């Protein structure tokens, strides 16, 4: 693999942990707009909000009211839902590119767990559909069929959603597409703190790339989430982390010099063999 060009300038990013209201897309969009303005006020140019934030990760509500909880995309992936107007306005006013979780309805009828991208002009589109569905998600959603990379200035940012980040291959696919970072809206339940803190640090170190992990927080059992939103450097070290409770907007600056130094010292991407799944020897011990 030929390493991608290192970005010329730093990029300040925000990760968010917050508690959306189940089923209230309009109210959650207003709350998201406030969080985006907070991120922009701290210098962020990219803000990542949790998985399914706009409708909340609450399967009973998602099953009972798909029409009310979904946003609808046109054939090009654009979303014109007026409930998102406050979020569009906040992205424009703050100059922030937003990645936020939603339940999305496609023209062919598929319903997906999506990462919406709201650009700095306020346009909304489906950036990525979750590929690795977890547990009961399979009863409500269809899996996405492709990876995706978001281009912000000269940074390449792979997109993943929650359970995607538990598969090393998913982050590696982003890195092999030239990603400098990996953005992961997520919803980790209380009791999963060890795994929450391990998976995304590992994806950073595996691929010598920054990782931005957003998470829901709070809610009622059994859908109670554990916060801990974090930003990791390319060696998996924490640049910012939230507590296990409470709303937070956490900001860090992704330094291209740190990215270049890490990739020079730890050259796993460049040294990766094209095929490690070929013939294997077996022996008795």
Helices and strands as residue ranges (DSSP letters): E 11-18, H 25-41, E 46-48, H 59-64, H 66-69, E 70-72, G 82-84, H 85-94, E 97-105, E 111-118, E 124-129, G 135-139, E 149-152, E 155-161, G 162-166, H 168-176, E 181-186, H 193-207, E 210-218, E 225-226, E 230-232, E 238-241, E 248-254, H 256-265, H 268-271
